[in-house]
Amino acid sequence: SDLVSICFNYGCVSQAEVVFSEPRLAEVRERLLRADSAVAERAILAQVVGQLYRWAGEQSPISADRAGDYLDDGVYGMMDCIDHAESTTRLLTMLEGRGLLRFHAVDPIRRRVRWLVAQHFSAVIRERTDDVPEAGPRFVVDSWFGEHGDPAVVLPLEDWLDGEGPNVS
């Protein structure tokens, strides 16, 4: 099994330890091993991240989280983009550590700033390339946009930096 700390209550103020059992990790492994390309792996990863959040929600208050920041305002277990960026990065790092990301590597969290005040953070993965490993295209894996346990939004980093993604407040 694997233990992951999940952030919640905005800005990673609270954390809950959640355990992913071997049978559940085997299910995730089986799904990810079906990927025969980077594109396929990203599509499966979007679903897997949602599933990991649903399992985490069985063991922590984050099942109360809603899309964006205002629908769950004041609820114990609410998550802002910082909570999601940290938690998703930890989940992706767990998968990477188990050798389950064959076409991607986990990158540092990225921040986008729009209109001076609006900041948003997300987990990021980088596509592995044979020639220059650091040069592969980057993609955000953003679990903040959707309802708890929905598939993560996976977008090219440049598009996300330009403000792409579902319109959520």
DRENDO-1510 file (C-alpha; in Angstrom, 1 decimal, always signed):
<recs>
REC; n; res; u; v; w
REC; 1; SER; +0.0; +0.0; +0.0 .
REC; 2; ASP; +1.0; +3.6; -0.4 .
REC; 3; LEU; +0.4; +6.5; +2.0 .
REC; 4; VAL; -0.2; +10.0; +0.6 .
REC; 5; SER; -0.9; +13.3; +2.5 .
REC; 6; ILE; -3.8; +15.2; +0.9 .
REC; 7; CYS; -4.1; +18.9; +1.5 .
REC; 8; PHE; -7.4; +20.7; +2.2 .
REC; 9; ASN; -9.0; +23.7; +3.8 .
REC; 10; TYR; -7.2; +26.1; +1.4 .
REC; 11; GLY; -3.5; +26.7; +1.2 .
REC; 12; CYS; -2.7; +23.2; +2.5 .
REC; 13; VAL; -3.7; +24.4; +6.0 .
REC; 14; SER; -4.9; +20.9; +6.9 .
REC; 15; GLN; -3.6; +17.5; +5.7 .
REC; 16; ALA; -5.0; +14.0; +5.9 .
REC; 17; GLU; -3.1; +10.8; +5.4 .
REC; 18; VAL; -4.8; +8.5; +3.0 .
REC; 19; VAL; -3.9; +4.9; +2.2 .
REC; 20; PHE; -4.2; +3.3; -1.2 .
REC; 21; SER; -4.4; -0.5; -0.9 .
REC; 22; GLU; -2.5; -2.9; -3.1 .
REC; 23; PRO; -5.7; -4.1; -4.8 .
REC; 24; ARG; -6.6; -0.5; -5.7 .
REC; 25; LEU; -3.1; +0.3; -6.9 .
REC; 26; ALA; -3.2; -2.9; -9.0 .
REC; 27; GLU; -6.4; -1.6; -10.6 .
REC; 28; VAL; -4.8; +1.8; -11.4 .
REC; 29; ARG; -1.7; -0.1; -12.7 .
REC; 30; GLU; -3.8; -2.2; -15.0 .
REC; 31; ARG; -5.5; +0.9; -16.4 .
REC; 32; LEU; -2.3; +2.9; -16.9 .
REC; 33; LEU; -0.5; -0.1; -18.6 .
REC; 34; ARG; -3.2; +0.0; -21.3 .
REC; 35; ALA; -1.7; +3.2; -22.6 .
REC; 36; ASP; +0.3; +2.7; -25.8 .
REC; 37; SER; +1.2; +6.4; -26.3 .
REC; 38; ALA; +1.7; +9.6; -24.4 .
REC; 39; VAL; -1.7; +10.8; -25.6 .
REC; 40; ALA; -3.4; +7.6; -24.3 .
REC; 41; GLU; -1.6; +7.9; -21.0 .
REC; 42; ARG; -2.8; +11.4; -20.4 .
REC; 43; ALA; -6.4; +10.4; -21.1 .
REC; 44; ILE; -6.2; +7.5; -18.7 .
REC; 45; LEU; -4.3; +9.6; -16.1 .
REC; 46; ALA; -7.2; +12.2; -16.1 .
REC; 47; GLN; -9.6; +9.3; -15.1 .
REC; 48; VAL; -7.1; +7.7; -12.7 .
REC; 49; VAL; -6.6; +11.0; -10.8 .
REC; 50; GLY; -10.3; +11.4; -10.4 .
REC; 51; GLN; -10.5; +7.8; -9.0 .
REC; 52; LEU; -7.7; +8.4; -6.6 .
REC; 53; TYR; -9.5; +11.5; -5.3 .
REC; 54; ARG; -12.7; +9.5; -4.8 .
REC; 55; TRP; -10.8; +6.9; -2.8 .
REC; 56; ALA; -9.1; +9.6; -0.8 .
REC; 57; GLY; -12.5; +11.1; -0.1 .
REC; 58; GLU; -13.6; +7.9; +1.6 .
REC; 59; GLN; -10.8; +8.4; +4.2 .
REC; 60; SER; -10.8; +12.2; +4.5 .
REC; 61; PRO; -13.1; +15.2; +4.5 .
REC; 62; ILE; -12.2; +16.2; +0.9 .
REC; 63; SER; -15.4; +14.5; -0.4 .
REC; 64; ALA; -17.0; +17.8; +0.6 .
REC; 65; ASP; -15.0; +19.6; -2.0 .
REC; 66; ARG; -16.9; +21.2; -4.9 .
REC; 67; ALA; -15.8; +22.6; -8.2 .
REC; 68; GLY; -13.8; +25.9; -8.0 .
REC; 69; ASP; -13.6; +27.9; -4.8 .
REC; 70; TYR; -17.1; +29.3; -4.1 .
REC; 71; LEU; -19.5; +26.4; -4.1 .
REC; 72; ASP; -17.9; +24.9; -1.0 .
REC; 73; ASP; -16.9; +28.1; +0.7 .
REC; 74; GLY; -16.5; +27.5; +4.5 .
REC; 75; VAL; -17.0; +23.7; +4.2 .
REC; 76; TYR; -14.6; +21.5; +6.2 .
REC; 77; GLY; -12.7; +19.6; +3.5 .
REC; 78; MET; -12.9; +22.3; +0.8 .
REC; 79; MET; -9.9; +22.5; -1.5 .
REC; 80; ASP; -8.5; +25.5; -3.4 .
REC; 81; CYS; -6.1; +25.2; -6.3 .
REC; 82; ILE; -3.1; +25.1; -4.0 .
REC; 83; ASP; -4.6; +22.1; -2.2 .
REC; 84; HIS; -5.3; +20.4; -5.6 .
REC; 85; ALA; -1.9; +21.3; -7.1 .
REC; 86; GLU; +0.0; +19.8; -4.0 .
REC; 87; SER; -2.2; +16.8; -3.7 .
REC; 88; THR; -2.3; +15.9; -7.4 .
REC; 89; THR; +1.5; +16.3; -7.6 .
REC; 90; ARG; +1.8; +13.9; -4.6 .
REC; 91; LEU; -0.6; +11.4; -6.3 .
REC; 92; LEU; +1.3; +11.6; -9.6 .
REC; 93; THR; +4.6; +11.2; -7.7 .
REC; 94; MET; +3.3; +8.1; -6.1 .
REC; 95; LEU; +2.4; +6.7; -9.6 .
REC; 96; GLU; +5.7; +7.7; -10.9 .
REC; 97; GLY; +7.5; +6.0; -8.0 .
REC; 98; ARG; +5.7; +2.8; -8.8 .
REC; 99; GLY; +6.9; +3.0; -12.5 .
REC; 100; LEU; +3.3; +3.5; -13.7 .
REC; 101; LEU; +4.0; +6.7; -15.8 .
REC; 102; ARG; +5.8; +5.3; -18.8 .
REC; 103; PHE; +5.3; +8.3; -21.1 .
REC; 104; HIS; +5.6; +11.2; -18.6 .
REC; 105; ALA; +7.6; +12.5; -15.7 .
REC; 106; VAL; +6.2; +14.7; -12.9 .
REC; 107; ASP; +7.3; +18.3; -13.1 .
REC; 108; PRO; +7.1; +21.1; -10.4 .
REC; 109; ILE; +3.8; +22.8; -9.7 .
REC; 110; ARG; +3.2; +25.8; -12.0 .
REC; 111; ARG; +1.4; +29.1; -11.3 .
REC; 112; ARG; -0.5; +31.2; -13.7 .
REC; 113; VAL; -1.3; +34.9; -13.0 .
REC; 114; ARG; -4.0; +36.7; -15.0 .
REC; 115; TRP; -5.4; +40.1; -14.4 .
REC; 116; LEU; -2.8; +40.8; -11.7 .
REC; 117; VAL; -4.9; +39.3; -9.0 .
REC; 118; ALA; -6.1; +36.0; -10.3 .
REC; 119; GLN; -3.6; +33.3; -9.5 .
REC; 120; HIS; -4.0; +29.6; -10.2 .
REC; 121; PHE; -1.8; +26.6; -9.5 .
REC; 122; SER; -1.7; +23.2; -11.0 .
REC; 123; ALA; +0.2; +19.9; -11.1 .
REC; 124; VAL; +2.3; +19.4; -14.2 .
REC; 125; ILE; +3.6; +16.4; -16.2 .
REC; 126; ARG; +6.2; +16.4; -18.9 .
REC; 127; GLU; +6.1; +14.1; -21.9 .
REC; 128; ARG; +9.3; +11.9; -22.0 .
REC; 129; THR; +11.3; +12.3; -25.2 .
REC; 130; ASP; +14.2; +10.1; -26.2 .
REC; 131; ASP; +16.6; +12.9; -27.3 .
REC; 132; VAL; +16.4; +15.6; -24.6 .
REC; 133; PRO; +14.4; +14.5; -21.6 .
REC; 134; GLU; +13.9; +18.1; -20.3 .
REC; 135; ALA; +12.6; +19.3; -23.6 .
REC; 136; GLY; +9.4; +17.3; -23.7 .
REC; 137; PRO; +6.0; +19.1; -23.9 .
REC; 138; ARG; +4.4; +19.9; -20.6 .
REC; 139; PHE; +0.8; +19.4; -19.6 .
REC; 140; VAL; -1.2; +20.5; -16.5 .
REC; 141; VAL; -3.2; +17.9; -14.6 .
REC; 142; ASP; -5.7; +20.1; -12.9 .
REC; 143; SER; -8.2; +18.5; -10.6 .
REC; 144; TRP; -9.5; +21.8; -9.2 .
REC; 145; PHE; -12.0; +22.6; -12.0 .
REC; 146; GLY; -14.4; +19.6; -11.5 .
REC; 147; GLU; -16.5; +18.2; -8.8 .
REC; 148; HIS; -14.9; +15.9; -6.3 .
REC; 149; GLY; -13.7; +12.8; -8.1 .
REC; 150; ASP; -14.3; +14.0; -11.6 .
REC; 151; PRO; -11.5; +13.3; -14.1 .
REC; 152; ALA; -8.7; +15.9; -14.0 .
REC; 153; VAL; -8.5; +18.5; -16.8 .
REC; 154; VAL; -5.3; +17.7; -18.8 .
REC; 155; LEU; -4.2; +20.6; -21.0 .
REC; 156; PRO; -1.0; +21.7; -22.7 .
REC; 157; LEU; +0.8; +24.0; -20.2 .
REC; 158; GLU; +0.9; +26.9; -22.7 .
REC; 159; ASP; -2.9; +26.8; -23.2 .
REC; 160; TRP; -3.5; +26.6; -19.5 .
REC; 161; LEU; -1.1; +29.6; -18.9 .
REC; 162; ASP; -3.2; +31.5; -21.5 .
REC; 163; GLY; -6.3; +30.9; -19.3 .
REC; 164; GLU; -7.7; +27.8; -20.9 .
REC; 165; GLY; -9.8; +25.4; -18.9 .
REC; 166; PRO; -13.5; +25.2; -17.8 .
REC; 167; ASN; -14.9; +28.5; -16.7 .
REC; 168; VAL; -15.1; +28.1; -12.9 .
REC; 169; SER; -14.9; +30.7; -10.2 .
</recs>
